[in-house]
C-alpha cells in the first residue's frame, strides 16, 4: 500500500500549491516511502476573477471542480482551506482530516498605516468579504471599502500600485506564503471575528476509499476538528452560505469549548453577536444552538435580506 501512488488535486494559486505541498510533506513524513503526486486545476472562480464570488455561486466554486476530480477517480484527495468548504458536501465525499489550525486572525496590511484606528476618513480598504465589511463598517464607519479579488500576491501588487490604502487579509495565508513582513497589525478575534474554519486545512477524500483513509487520518488534529465542526454546525443552522456576513470562532481548553459568533448587515448598521460554552464533545450541538440564538435575536431577518439582495 505504501508503495502505491496517492494523487492530490489542488488549485493553481501559490497558496493552494503551498497547502498541497505541505500536506504531501506531512503524508510522506508519516508514511515513509509513500509516493504522492500533485495535480493542479484552474477553477471557474480562478478563471473569472473580474466577477464577484456571489455572481459565480460563492466560495464553493473554489472547491467544486476539485471535488469532481475526486468523484470521477482522477484524484485521491483534495486539500482545501476550510473557510472555502461548503457545509454540505457532495454525496460520496468526506472531510477525512482537519489539520492543526494556523493563526485564525485577520491582519491589516498597509505601507502607510499601522492600525485601523490610524486610517483617515475616506481611506480605501480592500476586502470582498461581507463578514469583514460588516465588522469594519460597524467599528470604523469612515472607511471606504472596495472589493478586491485575486491571490495574495496580486492583492499586494494592487495595494502597492496605490489602488488601496490598506487590505484586510487572513493571517494564515500571509504566514504560509512567508510574507509576514507585510503585516502591519494582527487583529484580535475580539475586534475582527474570523470566518468559519479560517486558518484550518481540510483533506477531502471519497467516503468509501479504504485505501486512502488510513493514510490521511493520522493528519487529523482532533482539537481543531472539534472547533471547526462546531463552527460549521453554526453555519449549517444559518443556511450554510459561506459568502454571508457570518463570523464564528471556537476554542477548546481541555474538555471545554467556547465559541463566539456574529451576523450583521454588510454596512454595519446592525450586528447580532452572542457566545456559548460547554463540553467540547458537544461542539456541534453547541454550534447549532448558538446559531439558533442568533436567529432568534434577528439574524434570520438580516440573512434573508442579504440573500435576497445577492439574488437580484
Backbone bond lengths (Angstrom), bond angles and torsions (degrees), N, CA, C in turn:
res aa  C-N    CA-C-N  psi(-1)  N-CA   C-N-CA  omega(-1)  CA-C   N-CA-C  phi
1 X - - - 1.477 - - 1.518 111.26 -
2 X 1.359 117.44 -42.20 1.456 119.64 -177.67 1.520 110.92 -65.74
3 X 1.322 116.67 -28.41 1.451 119.37 -178.10 1.521 113.19 -77.92
4 X 1.334 119.64 -9.04 1.452 121.69 -177.91 1.526 111.07 -82.62
5 X 1.319 115.34 163.52 1.461 121.34 -178.19 1.527 111.70 -82.71
6 X 1.332 115.91 137.83 1.458 122.20 172.37 1.519 106.77 -115.02
7 X 1.326 117.46 127.76 1.463 121.79 -172.65 1.530 110.78 -110.21
8 X 1.339 115.90 120.00 1.467 122.47 176.74 1.518 108.72 -100.05
9 X 1.330 117.62 134.08 1.457 121.66 172.52 1.523 108.25 -111.48
10 X 1.334 115.47 138.99 1.456 120.45 -177.62 1.519 110.15 -150.31
11 X 1.304 116.13 165.23 1.460 121.68 172.61 1.535 109.66 -71.67
12 X 1.328 116.11 167.52 1.459 121.15 -175.90 1.526 114.43 -86.50
13 X 1.318 117.94 -9.72 1.467 119.14 -174.37 1.524 110.53 -63.56
14 X 1.330 117.94 152.38 1.469 120.48 179.55 1.525 113.08 -55.22
15 X 1.338 117.29 -39.16 1.458 119.67 -179.64 1.525 110.83 -68.85
16 X 1.325 117.33 -43.26 1.460 120.24 179.12 1.523 110.75 -62.56
17 X 1.332 116.81 -40.17 1.467 120.33 177.62 1.520 111.01 -65.04
18 X 1.333 117.23 -41.02 1.471 120.21 177.02 1.519 109.49 -57.98
19 X 1.330 116.12 -44.69 1.462 120.67 -177.67 1.527 111.15 -63.59
20 X 1.323 116.46 -43.31 1.463 120.22 -179.84 1.530 110.45 -64.84
21 X 1.324 117.04 -42.23 1.462 120.03 179.34 1.523 111.26 -67.41
22 X 1.314 117.08 -34.87 1.461 120.88 176.51 1.525 110.43 -62.56
23 X 1.333 115.57 -45.46 1.464 119.78 178.87 1.526 109.89 -64.65
24 X 1.322 117.60 -42.01 1.467 120.13 177.12 1.526 110.84 -57.43
25 X 1.328 116.45 -44.11 1.453 119.85 178.96 1.515 112.96 -62.33
26 X 1.319 116.30 -41.91 1.465 120.29 179.32 1.526 111.19 -66.37
27 X 1.333 116.33 -39.30 1.460 119.94 178.06 1.527 111.09 -63.51
28 X 1.331 116.32 -43.00 1.460 119.69 -177.96 1.523 111.91 -73.37
29 X 1.331 117.54 -30.14 1.459 119.84 173.57 1.525 110.51 -66.83
30 X 1.325 115.44 -38.17 1.466 121.00 -177.61 1.521 111.83 -76.45
31 X 1.343 115.70 -34.01 1.469 121.40 -177.02 1.533 109.00 -127.34
32 X 1.315 118.67 79.62 1.472 120.93 -179.67 1.524 111.44 -52.86
33 X 1.318 115.47 134.04 1.457 120.62 -179.51 1.510 114.15 94.00
34 X 1.327 117.53 -7.60 1.466 120.51 179.89 1.527 109.77 -71.89
35 X 1.303 116.12 131.12 1.464 122.50 178.09 1.527 108.35 -93.91
36 X 1.330 117.15 120.74 1.465 121.69 -176.79 1.526 109.54 -125.38
37 X 1.313 116.47 123.94 1.462 122.93 179.70 1.533 109.39 -109.07
38 X 1.330 116.56 146.05 1.465 121.69 178.17 1.522 109.42 -116.98
39 X 1.326 116.01 127.40 1.462 123.08 175.93 1.521 108.42 -116.66
40 X 1.330 117.14 137.67 1.469 120.58 -178.52 1.526 110.60 -108.25
41 X 1.336 114.25 148.98 1.455 122.66 174.21 1.522 108.84 -131.35
42 X 1.303 116.03 146.28 1.463 120.42 171.88 1.517 106.74 -100.58
43 X 1.342 116.33 111.78 1.456 120.60 -175.95 1.527 111.27 -77.90
44 X 1.315 115.29 168.16 1.471 120.65 176.70 1.523 110.12 -56.33
45 X 1.325 116.72 -42.21 1.470 120.82 -179.02 1.522 111.35 -63.48
46 X 1.341 117.28 -30.80 1.465 120.56 177.59 1.523 111.84 -77.81
47 X 1.332 116.41 -33.38 1.468 119.90 -175.21 1.516 113.11 -76.80
48 X 1.338 117.01 -28.42 1.464 119.91 -174.81 1.530 109.99 -119.88
49 X 1.324 115.51 67.30 1.456 120.25 -175.33 1.522 112.94 -77.54
50 X 1.341 116.69 -7.53 1.459 118.12 175.86 1.526 111.10 -77.64
51 X 1.337 116.61 -15.02 1.463 120.86 178.42 1.523 109.75 -96.22
52 X 1.330 116.01 150.69 1.452 119.52 175.85 1.522 109.25 -74.05
53 X 1.335 115.66 156.61 1.459 119.79 177.73 1.519 111.09 -62.14
54 X 1.326 116.65 -35.08 1.458 120.65 179.19 1.533 110.68 -60.89
55 X 1.344 117.12 -39.14 1.464 121.22 -179.90 1.523 111.89 -65.77
56 X 1.336 116.46 -27.29 1.467 120.66 -176.71 1.520 113.40 -98.63
57 X 1.331 117.09 -1.39 1.455 118.85 176.95 1.513 115.25 110.00
58 X 1.329 117.35 7.64 1.458 119.86 174.48 1.515 114.06 99.20
59 X 1.340 114.18 179.78 1.456 120.16 -177.83 1.518 112.85 -62.71
60 X 1.328 117.43 -20.09 1.446 120.44 177.98 1.519 112.57 -58.75
61 X 1.348 117.49 -20.07 1.456 120.89 177.82 1.520 111.59 -66.58
62 X 1.334 118.13 -17.82 1.461 120.91 176.26 1.528 111.63 -73.55
63 X 1.319 117.88 -21.73 1.464 120.64 -173.62 1.524 113.39 -116.25
64 X 1.317 118.11 -15.67 1.461 121.32 -172.74 1.524 112.46 -56.70
65 X 1.333 116.90 -46.95 1.465 119.46 -177.34 1.529 112.15 -73.51
66 X 1.319 116.99 -29.04 1.460 120.21 174.34 1.530 109.48 -65.63
67 X 1.321 115.71 -41.48 1.467 120.08 178.30 1.526 111.01 -64.25
68 X 1.313 116.72 -35.87 1.463 119.09 178.38 1.523 110.76 -64.32
69 X 1.340 116.67 -35.49 1.467 120.41 177.08 1.529 111.01 -63.83
70 X 1.324 117.10 -35.02 1.465 120.33 175.65 1.523 110.45 -68.10
71 X 1.323 116.07 -45.00 1.456 120.47 -175.95 1.528 112.34 -66.66
72 X 1.345 117.20 -34.02 1.474 118.51 -179.29 1.523 112.48 -89.86
73 X 1.340 116.41 1.45 1.450 120.09 172.94 1.506 116.46 84.27
74 X 1.345 118.46 8.50 1.460 119.91 179.19 1.524 112.58 -85.57
75 X 1.334 117.19 -5.70 1.463 122.36 175.42 1.521 108.49 -144.82
76 X 1.335 115.77 157.03 1.463 121.44 -179.05 1.519 112.90 -102.61
77 X 1.318 116.73 -26.77 1.462 119.45 178.69 1.516 109.88 -154.15
78 X 1.312 115.60 152.98 1.462 122.57 175.99 1.520 108.32 -123.84
79 X 1.316 115.96 144.10 1.460 122.22 179.45 1.523 108.22 -108.90
80 X 1.334 116.17 126.56 1.465 120.69 -177.16 1.519 111.16 -128.90
81 X 1.328 115.85 150.86 1.459 120.52 159.42 1.520 105.93 -72.85
82 X 1.330 117.31 124.01 1.461 119.23 -173.70 1.521 112.58 -62.64
83 X 1.315 118.19 -22.59 1.466 118.68 178.87 1.529 111.97 -69.81
84 X 1.356 117.42 -13.91 1.462 121.50 179.20 1.523 112.94 -96.05
85 X 1.332 117.71 -5.85 1.468 121.29 -172.06 1.523 110.18 -91.71
86 X 1.315 116.41 125.77 1.461 120.75 178.03 1.526 109.78 -64.47
87 X 1.330 116.98 153.59 1.464 119.66 -176.01 1.523 111.92 -72.91
88 X 1.327 117.80 -25.76 1.461 121.37 178.13 1.521 108.90 -105.50
89 X 1.327 116.51 111.54 1.455 121.86 -178.15 1.528 110.54 -85.49
90 X 1.331 117.25 155.84 1.465 119.47 175.54 1.529 110.91 -60.59
91 X 1.312 116.72 148.18 1.458 121.36 177.71 1.521 109.69 -57.03
92 X 1.323 115.37 132.39 1.461 120.19 178.97 1.510 114.57 96.99
93 X 1.345 117.74 -3.62 1.462 121.09 179.74 1.527 110.42 -120.98
94 X 1.332 116.12 150.12 1.464 122.23 -179.91 1.524 109.96 -143.10
95 X 1.329 115.34 151.10 1.463 120.15 167.79 1.528 105.95 -83.29
96 X 1.307 116.49 101.66 1.460 121.88 -173.88 1.522 111.86 -76.83
97 X 1.326 116.88 -34.14 1.468 120.51 -179.31 1.518 109.93 -144.22
98 X 1.327 115.22 142.18 1.456 122.46 170.04 1.524 105.99 -118.70
99 X 1.320 116.06 119.23 1.460 120.19 -173.45 1.522 111.37 -82.31
100 X 1.321 115.95 165.19 1.461 120.69 -177.14 1.513 110.82 -55.91
101 X 1.305 114.86 134.27 1.453 121.56 -172.84 1.527 111.76 -69.15
102 X 1.314 115.69 136.88 1.459 122.81 168.72 1.525 106.18 -82.17
103 X 1.305 117.71 179.56 1.464 123.23 179.42 1.534 109.45 -50.37
104 X 1.344 118.79 121.25 1.463 120.94 -177.03 1.530 113.96 -83.55
105 X 1.326 117.47 -6.78 1.460 120.03 -170.40 1.533 113.15 -76.32
106 X 1.309 115.46 163.75 1.458 122.96 166.25 1.521 108.20 -91.67
107 X 1.335 114.62 161.14 1.465 119.67 178.81 1.525 110.23 -133.94
108 X 1.323 114.72 153.77 1.458 121.64 171.44 1.521 107.99 -94.39
109 X 1.321 115.80 132.02 1.462 121.44 177.25 1.518 107.81 -122.49
110 X 1.312 116.63 120.17 1.462 121.18 -179.03 1.520 109.38 -158.36
111 X 1.316 116.14 143.83 1.465 120.59 176.05 1.521 111.76 -85.86
112 X 1.344 116.37 -13.14 1.471 119.90 -172.77 1.518 113.79 -118.40
113 X 1.320 117.39 -23.21 1.462 119.69 -172.83 1.531 110.58 -128.15
114 X 1.325 115.13 143.62 1.460 120.05 -175.08 1.529 113.09 -107.90
115 X 1.326 117.17 1.04 1.462 120.18 178.90 1.517 109.51 -157.38
116 X 1.326 115.79 156.73 1.458 119.84 175.57 1.524 110.89 -66.01
117 X 1.337 115.79 -37.46 1.462 119.88 179.41 1.520 111.35 -63.84
118 X 1.332 116.46 -26.64 1.459 120.49 -179.12 1.509 114.22 -83.21
119 X 1.330 118.46 -8.75 1.458 121.03 177.99 1.526 109.86 -72.13
120 X 1.313 118.11 129.11 1.473 119.53 -179.77 1.518 111.51 -72.57
121 X 1.312 116.49 160.00 1.461 121.08 175.01 1.520 109.11 -56.46
122 X 1.319 116.32 134.68 1.450 120.67 -179.22 1.522 114.42 91.06
123 X 1.330 117.74 -5.65 1.462 120.23 177.43 1.523 109.62 -62.71
124 X 1.325 115.95 140.11 1.460 121.65 -176.17 1.532 109.33 -94.75
125 X 1.336 115.58 120.50 1.464 121.90 -179.03 1.521 108.39 -114.77
126 X 1.314 116.53 128.49 1.453 121.44 -178.11 1.513 112.87 -89.71
127 X 1.312 116.86 122.46 1.462 123.62 171.18 1.520 108.62 -166.79
128 X 1.319 116.13 137.83 1.463 120.13 175.62 1.521 111.72 -102.61
129 X 1.322 116.33 1.51 1.461 121.76 -176.43 1.523 111.42 -82.93
130 X 1.324 117.49 121.69 1.460 120.54 175.86 1.524 110.88 -63.82
131 X 1.329 116.33 -32.18 1.465 121.03 177.00 1.533 110.48 -60.32
132 X 1.316 116.31 -47.20 1.464 119.93 179.24 1.528 110.96 -69.81
133 X 1.320 116.21 -40.09 1.464 119.11 179.43 1.521 110.84 -58.43
134 X 1.314 115.86 -45.12 1.461 121.39 179.55 1.528 110.97 -55.81
135 X 1.327 116.83 -50.51 1.457 120.54 -175.34 1.525 112.28 -73.35
136 X 1.328 117.17 -36.65 1.464 120.03 177.56 1.521 110.82 -66.08
137 X 1.327 116.56 -46.15 1.469 119.74 -179.01 1.530 111.64 -64.66
138 X 1.330 116.86 -34.22 1.461 119.78 -179.49 1.522 111.44 -70.14
139 X 1.331 117.06 -39.06 1.468 120.32 -175.24 1.518 113.59 -93.76
140 X 1.353 117.92 -30.67 1.467 121.81 -177.24 1.529 108.41 -133.57
141 X 1.325 117.81 72.76 1.463 121.53 -172.10 1.525 115.16 -66.25
142 X 1.317 118.78 -11.80 1.461 120.19 -178.24 1.512 114.13 -84.31
143 X 1.329 118.05 -5.61 1.461 121.22 -177.86 1.532 111.12 -79.79
144 X 1.326 115.70 153.81 1.459 121.83 174.18 1.527 106.79 -105.29
145 X 1.331 116.43 116.08 1.453 121.03 -177.06 1.526 109.52 -97.59
146 X 1.325 114.97 127.95 1.462 120.96 -174.46 1.523 109.34 -126.23
147 X 1.333 116.45 134.09 1.467 120.56 -179.63 1.519 111.24 -60.13
148 X 1.322 115.20 147.58 1.464 121.37 174.29 1.516 107.98 -148.70
149 X 1.329 116.66 135.88 1.463 121.65 176.87 1.514 108.60 -128.52
150 X 1.322 115.47 172.46 1.451 120.52 -179.34 1.510 111.39 111.53
151 X 1.342 116.45 170.36 1.453 120.15 179.20 1.527 110.59 -74.39
152 X 1.306 116.68 174.77 1.466 121.08 -175.43 1.523 111.00 -57.73
153 X 1.325 117.06 -45.27 1.461 120.36 -178.59 1.512 113.02 -60.62
154 X 1.342 117.29 -44.00 1.465 119.83 -179.34 1.522 111.20 -68.54
155 X 1.324 117.07 -32.56 1.466 119.54 177.27 1.524 110.32 -67.26
156 X 1.318 116.46 -41.07 1.466 119.40 178.47 1.531 110.96 -63.78
157 X 1.321 117.16 -36.79 1.465 120.34 177.82 1.521 111.13 -64.40
158 X 1.332 116.35 -39.47 1.469 119.72 177.98 1.522 110.87 -65.83
159 X 1.329 116.48 -38.04 1.463 120.25 175.82 1.523 110.22 -63.16
160 X 1.323 116.58 -47.91 1.467 120.88 -177.86 1.529 111.56 -66.83
161 X 1.332 116.10 -25.20 1.459 120.20 178.63 1.516 113.55 -79.84
162 X 1.332 117.50 -3.57 1.452 121.73 175.34 1.514 116.02 92.75
163 X 1.343 117.17 5.91 1.464 119.07 -179.89 1.522 112.03 -73.26
164 X 1.332 116.68 -19.44 1.462 122.29 -178.43 1.529 108.67 -139.23
165 X 1.332 115.16 153.00 1.457 120.40 173.20 1.521 111.52 -88.02
166 X 1.326 116.51 -25.22 1.458 121.09 -179.12 1.520 108.90 -162.03
167 X 1.314 115.13 160.63 1.457 122.37 173.61 1.523 108.75 -125.83
168 X 1.322 116.23 152.94 1.460 120.85 168.63 1.521 106.34 -117.76
169 X 1.339 115.88 119.90 1.454 122.77 -175.27 1.525 109.95 -130.40
170 X 1.322 116.27 169.53 1.459 121.02 175.33 1.522 109.59 -78.90
171 X 1.318 116.35 132.65 1.461 120.88 178.87 1.519 111.47 -58.52
172 X 1.330 117.10 -38.88 1.459 120.93 -174.32 1.529 111.90 -57.81
173 X 1.328 116.92 -45.97 1.456 120.17 -178.25 1.516 112.13 -65.40
174 X 1.325 116.58 -43.92 1.470 121.08 178.54 1.526 110.25 -60.12
175 X 1.317 116.88 -45.20 1.460 121.22 -177.18 1.521 111.35 -68.81
176 X 1.316 117.57 -41.35 1.465 120.28 -179.84 1.526 111.89 -63.98
177 X 1.315 117.02 -30.31 1.458 120.59 179.53 1.529 112.74 -89.24
178 X 1.330 116.56 3.88 1.457 120.18 178.17 1.515 113.90 70.54
179 X 1.332 117.25 28.67 1.468 121.06 -178.59 1.527 112.08 -111.06
180 X 1.305 116.63 32.21 1.469 120.63 178.70 1.522 112.34 -59.36
181 X 1.334 116.61 -23.92 1.463 120.24 179.32 1.526 112.38 -62.55
182 X 1.346 117.33 -18.26 1.464 120.68 -179.11 1.526 112.82 -88.29
183 X 1.311 117.64 -6.99 1.464 120.57 -176.78 1.525 110.59 -78.29
184 X 1.324 115.97 123.03 1.469 121.34 176.62 1.520 111.47 -88.34
185 X 1.343 116.67 -34.17 1.457 120.31 -175.95 1.516 109.87 -161.05
186 X 1.328 116.05 134.73 1.458 121.00 170.13 1.522 107.90 -85.87
187 X 1.333 116.55 130.18 1.456 121.65 -179.46 1.521 108.69 -95.25
188 X 1.325 116.53 119.18 1.457 120.53 -179.64 1.517 111.52 -62.32
189 X 1.321 116.37 152.55 1.465 119.87 -178.77 1.522 111.32 -64.38
190 X 1.327 117.40 -17.76 1.465 119.97 177.43 1.524 111.71 -76.54
191 X 1.347 117.83 -22.00 1.465 119.62 178.68 1.526 113.17 -106.55
192 X 1.327 117.99 -19.89 1.459 121.66 175.57 1.524 107.48 -145.37
193 X 1.326 115.76 92.31 1.458 121.26 -177.38 1.527 108.86 -66.56
194 X 1.341 117.71 132.03 1.473 120.66 -173.51 1.518 113.70 -72.08
195 X 1.320 113.41 170.29 1.463 120.66 172.23 1.524 109.67 -71.90
196 X 1.299 116.00 155.09 1.462 121.50 176.85 1.530 109.46 -60.20
197 X 1.325 116.37 124.77 1.457 121.53 179.58 1.510 115.20 80.25
198 X 1.325 118.46 3.92 1.463 120.55 -174.87 1.527 111.52 -60.79
199 X 1.336 115.83 133.48 1.455 121.96 178.55 1.513 114.64 91.10
200 X 1.338 117.58 -9.97 1.469 121.14 -176.87 1.528 110.39 -104.79
201 X 1.325 116.42 139.68 1.453 122.76 174.74 1.524 109.44 -100.63
202 X 1.320 115.91 135.67 1.452 120.95 177.02 1.520 110.71 -115.00
203 X 1.312 116.63 145.49 1.459 122.36 177.18 1.521 107.72 -113.45
204 X 1.317 115.61 117.41 1.463 121.85 -176.69 1.526 110.22 -103.58
205 X 1.322 116.70 135.83 1.460 122.02 179.71 1.520 109.58 -138.19
206 X 1.313 115.47 172.77 1.462 119.63 171.20 1.530 108.56 -71.06
207 X 1.299 115.96 135.92 1.466 121.61 -175.47 1.520 112.13 -60.17
208 X 1.321 117.28 -34.61 1.463 120.41 -174.48 1.528 112.96 -98.55
209 X 1.324 117.64 14.08 1.473 120.25 -176.15 1.523 110.42 -85.56
210 X 1.316 116.48 88.19 1.467 122.03 -176.07 1.524 112.38 -68.76
211 X 1.312 118.43 -17.07 1.458 120.65 176.98 1.527 111.71 -77.05
212 X 1.336 115.75 -39.52 1.466 120.52 -172.24 1.528 112.44 -85.47
213 X 1.321 117.25 -37.73 1.460 120.46 -175.49 1.525 113.17 -51.53
214 X 1.343 120.09 -49.95 1.467 119.25 -177.79 1.522 113.47 -63.19
215 X 1.341 117.11 -24.61 1.457 120.49 178.63 1.523 111.88 -76.98
216 X 1.322 116.01 -34.35 1.463 121.38 -174.20 1.530 112.89 -88.18
217 X 1.313 117.97 -35.31 1.466 122.20 -174.33 1.531 114.65 -53.57
218 X 1.347 120.28 -37.05 1.462 119.31 179.44 1.532 114.24 -62.27
219 X 1.330 117.72 -15.89 1.464 120.54 179.19 1.520 112.39 -85.13
220 X 1.323 117.02 -6.74 1.465 120.39 179.87 1.527 110.26 -70.34
221 X 1.350 115.98 133.01 1.469 121.90 176.38 1.525 106.43 -108.30
222 X 1.316 116.20 105.99 1.457 120.37 -168.80 1.527 114.05 -59.57
223 X 1.361 120.40 -43.24 1.475 118.24 178.00 1.527 112.84 -59.79
224 X 1.354 116.97 -40.50 1.460 119.52 177.50 1.524 110.32 -66.39
225 X 1.326 116.42 -42.74 1.468 120.62 179.68 1.527 110.18 -58.66
226 X 1.324 116.87 -43.54 1.462 121.31 179.91 1.528 110.71 -59.86
227 X 1.339 116.53 -44.69 1.471 120.76 -178.58 1.525 111.34 -67.80
228 X 1.322 116.74 -45.73 1.457 120.03 -178.57 1.528 111.01 -65.69
229 X 1.331 117.18 -39.55 1.464 119.67 176.96 1.527 111.31 -62.19
230 X 1.341 116.79 -38.30 1.466 120.35 177.88 1.522 110.82 -65.15
231 X 1.331 116.48 -43.26 1.464 120.49 179.16 1.526 111.04 -64.53
232 X 1.319 116.49 -40.25 1.462 120.24 -179.95 1.530 111.87 -70.60
233 X 1.324 116.69 -29.15 1.464 119.91 174.83 1.520 110.35 -64.99
234 X 1.321 116.55 -38.46 1.463 120.59 175.58 1.525 110.02 -64.02
235 X 1.338 116.11 -45.73 1.460 120.34 179.43 1.519 111.09 -58.98
236 X 1.327 116.23 -40.94 1.471 120.43 179.83 1.537 110.44 -62.75
237 X 1.326 116.37 -40.43 1.470 119.74 178.78 1.519 110.65 -67.62
238 X 1.328 117.44 -27.07 1.461 122.04 178.79 1.532 111.15 -97.17
239 X 1.330 116.97 32.58 1.460 123.85 172.98 1.524 114.27 79.28
240 X 1.336 118.22 -3.65 1.457 120.49 167.34 1.509 117.93 78.50
241 X 1.322 120.46 5.12 1.460 120.25 -178.72 1.519 112.49 -76.35
242 X 1.353 116.84 121.53 1.463 118.75 -177.65 1.522 112.69 -84.18
243 X 1.342 118.28 1.08 1.464 120.47 173.89 1.522 111.85 -104.69
244 X 1.319 117.35 1.02 1.457 120.37 -178.82 1.527 111.06 -75.98
245 X 1.337 117.82 157.94 1.475 121.02 178.07 1.520 111.13 -75.80
246 X 1.340 114.42 68.88 1.466 123.00 -178.23 1.517 108.23 -124.42
247 X 1.322 117.16 136.22 1.464 122.09 176.99 1.518 108.55 -133.36
248 X 1.317 116.55 147.12 1.462 120.23 177.19 1.516 109.32 -159.95
249 X 1.319 115.31 146.07 1.459 120.24 177.64 1.517 109.45 -148.70
250 X 1.328 115.30 124.87 1.466 121.72 179.07 1.519 109.86 -113.28
251 X 1.327 116.55 146.39 1.456 123.59 175.56 1.521 108.76 -134.12
252 X 1.325 115.58 148.40 1.454 119.76 174.45 1.522 109.66 -111.82
253 X 1.321 115.15 148.77 1.459 122.74 172.87 1.519 106.21 -138.11
254 X 1.324 115.68 101.40 1.454 118.81 -174.09 1.515 110.52 63.34
255 X 1.324 116.59 -124.01 1.458 121.82 -178.69 1.523 112.75 -90.97
256 X 1.335 116.98 5.78 1.463 121.26 -175.99 1.529 111.24 -109.10
257 X 1.325 114.74 152.68 1.460 121.86 176.91 1.518 109.11 -131.42
258 X 1.330 116.21 137.83 1.464 121.46 173.14 1.526 108.11 -127.26
259 X 1.315 115.21 148.14 1.461 119.44 -173.73 1.518 110.67 -150.61
260 X 1.328 115.37 137.31 1.460 122.05 174.95 1.523 108.53 -120.37
261 X 1.325 116.28 149.70 1.461 120.24 -178.85 1.518 109.59 -152.90
262 X 1.320 115.58 158.12 1.463 120.23 176.61 1.518 110.46 -149.66
263 X 1.322 113.92 157.84 1.458 124.17 172.85 1.521 106.21 -137.92
264 X 1.323 117.60 138.47 1.456 118.49 179.82 1.510 112.63 -158.69
265 X 1.311 115.77 164.74 1.461 120.29 172.90 1.527 109.03 -69.50
266 X 1.339 118.59 142.14 1.464 120.32 178.82 1.527 114.02 -56.11
267 X 1.319 117.09 -28.22 1.471 118.71 179.51 1.525 112.71 -81.40
268 X 1.329 117.07 0.14 1.457 121.27 176.59 1.506 115.19 76.67
269 X 1.326 117.09 6.30 1.463 119.65 -175.08 1.529 112.67 -69.51
270 X 1.317 116.71 -23.66 1.460 120.51 176.18 1.520 109.57 -149.98
271 X 1.308 116.17 128.54 1.464 121.84 179.23 1.524 108.03 -130.71
272 X 1.324 116.62 128.17 1.459 122.75 176.93 1.523 107.62 -107.26
273 X 1.321 116.13 124.90 1.469 120.29 -175.51 1.522 109.63 -135.65
274 X 1.335 115.87 144.44 1.464 120.67 178.08 1.524 108.38 -156.39
275 X 1.315 116.20 170.75 1.462 121.38 179.00 1.522 109.06 -143.84
276 X 1.332 114.85 165.44 1.458 120.91 -177.70 1.520 108.13 -152.04
277 X 1.303 117.08 156.45 1.460 121.15 175.12 1.525 108.82 -147.67
278 X 1.332 114.95 157.52 1.456 119.96 -179.48 1.516 110.33 172.24
279 X 1.304 115.93 -161.02 1.460 121.28 -178.32 1.527 110.28 -72.96
280 X 1.332 116.36 134.35 1.458 120.99 -177.66 1.521 112.37 -61.40
281 X 1.333 117.03 -31.93 1.463 118.62 -179.84 1.521 112.50 -74.04
282 X 1.327 116.34 -1.16 1.462 122.25 174.43 1.534 110.55 -112.37
283 X 1.341 115.77 24.62 1.464 120.78 -173.00 1.513 114.36 -56.89
284 X 1.317 117.80 -45.71 1.460 119.34 -178.53 1.528 111.33 -65.88
285 X 1.316 117.05 -39.00 1.465 119.95 176.49 1.515 110.31 -63.08
286 X 1.340 117.54 -41.48 1.465 121.45 179.45 1.524 110.59 -64.32
287 X 1.343 116.45 -40.59 1.457 119.73 178.46 1.515 111.99 -61.90
288 X 1.336 115.96 -45.16 1.463 120.13 178.89 1.524 111.02 -64.23
289 X 1.332 116.41 -38.65 1.469 120.10 179.84 1.526 110.86 -66.55
290 X 1.332 116.16 -40.27 1.460 119.23 178.40 1.527 110.48 -65.59
291 X 1.324 116.55 -38.70 1.460 119.86 175.96 1.515 111.53 -61.34
292 X 1.323 116.82 -41.34 1.462 121.10 178.38 1.528 110.77 -63.43
293 X 1.328 116.31 -40.76 1.479 119.91 177.72 1.527 110.77 -59.57
294 X 1.328 116.21 -44.07 1.462 119.78 -179.50 1.525 110.69 -63.59
295 X 1.335 116.39 -40.32 1.463 119.70 178.18 1.521 110.96 -60.83
296 X 1.331 116.47 -42.21 1.454 121.04 -179.23 1.526 112.21 -68.01
297 X 1.340 116.30 -24.34 1.469 120.65 -178.48 1.527 112.80 -91.22
298 X 1.329 117.10 3.13 1.462 119.60 175.71 1.503 115.62 122.20
299 X 1.345 117.78 -3.43 1.462 119.87 -178.87 1.517 112.35 -63.93
300 X 1.324 116.50 -31.10 1.463 119.96 -178.94 1.522 110.46 -60.99
301 X 1.316 116.65 -44.48 1.467 121.12 178.97 1.524 110.70 -63.65
302 X 1.339 116.11 -43.76 1.465 120.66 -178.93 1.523 110.62 -62.20
303 X 1.319 116.76 -49.22 1.462 120.95 -176.19 1.523 111.57 -66.52
304 X 1.318 117.15 -38.19 1.460 120.47 178.46 1.519 110.79 -61.20
305 X 1.327 116.32 -41.70 1.467 119.69 179.86 1.513 111.28 -70.08
306 X 1.329 117.31 -42.72 1.458 120.04 179.71 1.522 111.31 -63.63
307 X 1.336 117.16 -43.12 1.469 120.36 178.66 1.512 111.25 -66.55
308 X 1.329 116.58 -36.16 1.456 120.40 177.18 1.520 111.69 -64.41
309 X 1.321 116.71 -41.22 1.468 120.89 177.95 1.517 111.61 -65.24
310 X 1.354 116.49 -37.53 1.465 120.69 -178.59 1.516 111.72 -66.88
311 X 1.331 116.76 -28.31 1.466 120.51 -177.75 1.521 112.98 -83.84
312 X 1.324 117.04 -11.35 1.462 120.53 -178.49 1.529 112.24 -79.61
